[in-house]
Amino acid sequence: MSTDRIEAFREALATRVVVADGAMGTMLQEQDPTMEDFQQLEGCNEVLNITRPDIVRSVHEAYFSVGVDCVETNTFGTNYAALAEYDIADRNF
């Protein structure tokens, strides 16, 4: 992230309410990804970062189109415990 963007974000945080995105997982699921998109790992949204970045991008764009200031990446479940449930804890996302 550029210094200008970081500074603009800090200024926004200091001077107003900053609106962030909401239900990323729900919005990803609304895109109706297939089991192939999930690499047969049903519900593992993090895989979509690799297989369907267009879906992830479309969710970010939807949030920005209604005026949010920032969006998260789709990595909230990218931790050892969550990925171990899918037996993919050694993968890099």
TASUL-V175780 format. One record per residue. RES is the residue in one small letter. SS is DSSP state (h for helix, s for strand, l for the rest). Layout:
# TASUL-V175780
res->[RES & RES]
ss->[SS & SS]
This chain:
# TASUL-V175780
res->[m & s & t & d & r & i & e & a & f & r & e & a & l & a & t & r & v & v & v & a & d & g & a & m & g & t & m & l & q & e & q & d & p & t & m & e & d & f & q & q & l & e & g & c & n & e & v & l & n & i & t & r & p & d & i & v & r & s & v & h & e & a & y & f & s & v & g & v & d & c & v & e & t & n & t & f & g & t & n & y & a & a & l & a & e & y & d & i & a & d & r & n & f]
ss->[l & l & h & h & h & h & h & h & h & h & h & h & h & h & h & l & l & l & l & s & l & l & l & h & h & h & h & h & h & h & l & l & l & l & l & l & l & l & l & l & l & l & l & l & h & h & h & h & h & h & h & l & h & h & h & h & h & h & h & h & h & h & h & h & h & l & l & l & l & s & l & l & l & l & l & l & l & l & l & h & h & h & h & h & l & l & l & l & l & l & l & l & l]
